[in-house]
Amino acid sequence: MTQEPEQAPRAVPLRVAIRDTVRTRIFEGYYPVGARLIERDLAAEFGVSRLPVREAVRMLVQEGLLAERSTRGAIVADLTEQQARDLFDVRSALEVLACRLATQRATPTDIATLRGLVDAAAKALARNDIDAAHRANSALHDEVTAIAGNPFLRTALEPLQGRMHWLFRHVTDMSELVEEHRALVEAIASGDPERAVAQSAHHVGKYRDQYSAEEGQ
């Protein structure tokens, strides 16, 4: 019996690689709110044509991280208070569902991955690498969605992930956030969907209240 040759892993499309790099720069403050992104400058920096840059910008506009301005091109967007409240509403509904499904479907390997991400955030925080801690915390939420195994849920969350990760970075007490995530992972590991749902709802609600309090100051 002839064995099929193994397929080489697919390269990440240029537009996705550029989007991810620009997104990270926005999260880390390299591009502050209101900064203008010029396609030709980005194309020159990445050594590509303007087409993948234009597509990456369009993807970030869809995520809400960039806003198109007819006279200025794309600029780094900010959230209004109402937009933040709306995003928390959507996040609460979708992430609570993701946690319920993940609790029902997680394998021991999945749980080990989630615990590893919590540990990675804790270790990054211990060495005062705040950006690495943020990346690990964001990756944990993405991993829960992946474990949930619902393509429709992933499709619904994908355009929102950029803004959700942006919200994660407004957390002021990172050590407390790590412990919140540890409790969430253990709730998922328990196999009890109701426990996971309650922990997830508490987690989102807590940081919604914190964000609202900060914006109201």
C-alpha positions as CSV (number, residue, x, y, z in Angstrom):
1,M,0.0,0.0,0.0
2,T,1.5,3.3,-1.1
3,Q,1.9,5.8,1.8
4,E,0.7,9.3,1.1
5,P,3.5,11.9,1.5
6,E,3.3,14.1,4.5
7,Q,2.1,17.7,3.7
8,A,4.4,20.5,4.7
9,P,2.9,22.9,7.2
10,R,1.2,25.9,5.6
11,A,3.0,29.2,5.8
12,V,1.1,32.0,7.6
13,P,-0.3,34.3,4.9
14,L,1.5,37.7,4.7
15,R,-1.7,39.6,5.6
16,V,-2.1,37.6,8.8
17,A,1.6,38.0,9.8
18,I,1.4,41.7,9.3
19,R,-1.9,42.0,11.1
20,D,-0.5,40.1,14.1
21,T,2.6,42.2,14.3
22,V,0.6,45.5,14.1
23,R,-1.9,44.2,16.6
24,T,0.9,43.4,19.1
25,R,2.3,46.8,18.6
26,I,-1.0,48.4,19.4
27,F,-1.4,46.3,22.5
28,E,2.1,47.1,23.7
29,G,1.6,50.9,23.1
30,Y,4.1,51.2,20.2
31,Y,1.2,52.7,18.2
32,P,-0.8,54.8,20.7
33,V,-4.4,55.8,20.2
34,G,-4.7,58.2,17.3
35,A,-1.5,57.1,15.6
36,R,-1.8,57.1,11.9
37,L,-0.7,54.0,10.0
38,I,0.5,54.7,6.4
39,E,0.3,51.7,4.0
40,R,3.4,52.6,2.0
41,D,5.5,53.0,5.1
42,L,4.3,49.6,6.5
43,A,4.9,48.0,3.1
44,A,8.5,49.3,3.0
45,E,9.1,48.2,6.6
46,F,7.9,44.6,6.0
47,G,9.4,44.5,2.5
48,V,6.1,43.6,0.8
49,S,3.7,45.1,-1.7
50,R,0.9,47.3,-0.4
51,L,-1.8,44.7,-1.0
52,P,-1.1,42.4,2.1
53,V,-0.7,45.6,4.2
54,R,-4.1,46.9,2.9
55,E,-5.7,43.5,3.7
56,A,-4.1,43.5,7.2
57,V,-5.4,47.0,7.9
58,R,-8.8,46.0,6.7
59,M,-8.8,43.0,9.2
60,L,-7.8,45.3,12.0
61,V,-10.5,47.8,11.1
62,Q,-13.0,44.9,11.3
63,E,-11.6,44.0,14.8
64,G,-12.1,47.6,15.8
65,L,-8.4,48.2,16.6
66,L,-8.1,50.6,13.7
67,A,-10.5,53.2,12.3
68,E,-10.6,54.4,8.8
69,R,-10.4,58.2,8.2
70,S,-11.0,59.4,4.7
71,T,-8.5,62.2,5.0
72,R,-6.0,60.5,7.3
73,G,-6.0,56.9,6.4
74,A,-6.2,54.3,9.2
75,I,-5.6,55.4,12.8
76,V,-5.4,53.5,16.1
77,A,-8.9,53.6,17.5
78,D,-10.1,54.1,21.0
79,L,-13.3,52.6,22.6
80,T,-16.1,54.8,23.8
81,E,-17.6,53.9,27.2
82,Q,-20.7,52.6,25.4
83,Q,-18.6,50.5,23.0
84,A,-16.7,49.0,26.0
85,R,-20.0,48.1,27.8
86,D,-21.3,46.5,24.6
87,L,-18.1,44.5,24.2
88,F,-18.2,43.3,27.8
89,D,-21.8,42.2,27.2
90,V,-20.8,40.1,24.1
91,R,-17.7,38.8,25.9
92,S,-19.7,37.7,28.8
93,A,-22.2,35.7,26.6
94,L,-19.6,34.1,24.4
95,E,-16.9,33.4,26.9
96,V,-19.3,31.8,29.4
97,L,-20.5,29.5,26.6
98,A,-16.9,28.7,25.7
99,C,-16.1,27.8,29.3
100,R,-19.2,25.5,29.5
101,L,-18.2,23.7,26.3
102,A,-14.6,23.5,27.2
103,T,-15.5,21.9,30.6
104,Q,-17.4,19.2,28.7
105,R,-14.8,18.6,26.1
106,A,-11.4,19.2,27.6
107,T,-8.9,16.4,27.6
108,P,-6.1,16.0,30.2
109,T,-3.7,17.4,27.6
110,D,-5.9,20.5,27.2
111,I,-6.0,21.0,30.9
112,A,-2.2,20.7,31.1
113,T,-2.0,23.4,28.3
114,L,-4.2,25.8,30.2
115,R,-2.3,25.2,33.5
116,G,0.9,25.8,31.6
117,L,-0.4,29.2,30.3
118,V,-1.3,30.2,33.8
119,D,2.2,29.2,35.1
120,A,3.8,31.1,32.2
121,A,1.9,34.3,33.1
122,A,2.9,33.9,36.7
123,K,6.6,33.4,35.8
124,A,6.5,36.3,33.5
125,L,5.0,38.5,36.2
126,A,7.7,37.3,38.7
127,R,10.4,38.6,36.4
128,N,8.4,41.8,35.7
129,D,7.8,41.0,32.1
130,I,4.4,42.5,31.9
131,D,4.0,42.1,28.1
132,A,4.8,38.4,28.3
133,A,2.3,38.0,31.1
134,H,-0.4,39.7,29.0
135,R,0.4,37.5,26.1
136,A,0.0,34.4,28.2
137,N,-3.2,35.6,29.7
138,S,-4.7,36.4,26.3
139,A,-3.5,33.0,24.9
140,L,-5.4,31.3,27.7
141,H,-8.7,32.8,26.7
142,D,-8.0,31.9,23.1
143,E,-7.1,28.3,24.1
144,V,-10.4,27.9,26.0
145,T,-12.3,28.9,22.9
146,A,-10.3,26.4,20.9
147,I,-11.0,23.6,23.4
148,A,-14.7,24.4,23.3
149,G,-14.6,23.0,19.7
150,N,-17.5,25.0,18.3
151,P,-16.6,26.5,14.9
152,F,-19.5,28.9,15.0
153,L,-18.4,30.2,18.4
154,R,-14.8,30.7,17.1
155,T,-16.2,32.5,14.0
156,A,-18.2,34.8,16.3
157,L,-15.3,35.6,18.6
158,E,-12.6,36.0,15.9
159,P,-13.5,39.6,14.9
160,L,-13.7,40.6,18.6
161,Q,-10.5,39.0,19.8
162,G,-8.4,42.1,19.1
163,R,-10.6,44.3,21.2
164,M,-10.9,41.7,23.9
165,H,-7.2,41.4,24.2
166,W,-7.0,45.2,24.3
167,L,-9.4,45.1,27.3
168,F,-7.3,42.5,29.0
169,R,-4.5,45.0,29.1
170,H,-6.4,47.5,31.1
171,V,-6.2,45.2,34.2
172,T,-4.1,46.9,36.8
173,D,-3.5,44.0,39.3
174,M,-1.8,41.4,37.2
175,S,-1.1,39.0,40.1
176,E,-4.8,39.0,41.0
177,L,-5.7,38.3,37.3
178,V,-3.3,35.3,37.3
179,E,-5.1,33.8,40.3
180,E,-8.5,34.5,38.7
181,H,-7.3,32.5,35.7
182,R,-6.0,29.8,37.9
183,A,-9.4,29.4,39.5
184,L,-11.1,29.4,36.1
185,V,-8.8,26.7,34.8
186,E,-9.5,24.5,37.9
187,A,-13.2,25.1,37.4
188,I,-12.9,23.8,33.8
189,A,-10.7,20.9,35.0
190,S,-13.4,19.9,37.6
191,G,-15.6,18.7,34.8
192,D,-18.6,20.6,36.3
193,P,-20.0,22.9,33.7
194,E,-22.0,24.9,36.2
195,R,-19.0,25.7,38.3
196,A,-17.1,26.8,35.2
197,V,-20.0,29.0,34.0
198,A,-20.2,30.6,37.5
199,Q,-16.4,31.2,37.6
200,S,-16.4,32.6,34.1
201,A,-19.3,35.0,34.7
202,H,-17.7,36.2,37.9
203,H,-14.4,36.7,36.1
204,V,-15.8,38.8,33.2
205,G,-18.1,40.7,35.6
206,K,-15.3,41.6,37.9
207,Y,-13.2,43.2,35.2
208,R,-16.2,44.9,33.6
209,D,-16.9,46.6,37.0
210,Q,-13.2,47.5,37.3
211,Y,-13.0,49.0,33.8
212,S,-16.2,51.0,34.4
213,A,-14.9,52.4,37.7
214,E,-11.6,53.4,36.1
215,E,-13.4,55.2,33.2
216,G,-15.7,57.0,35.6
217,Q,-12.9,58.5,37.5
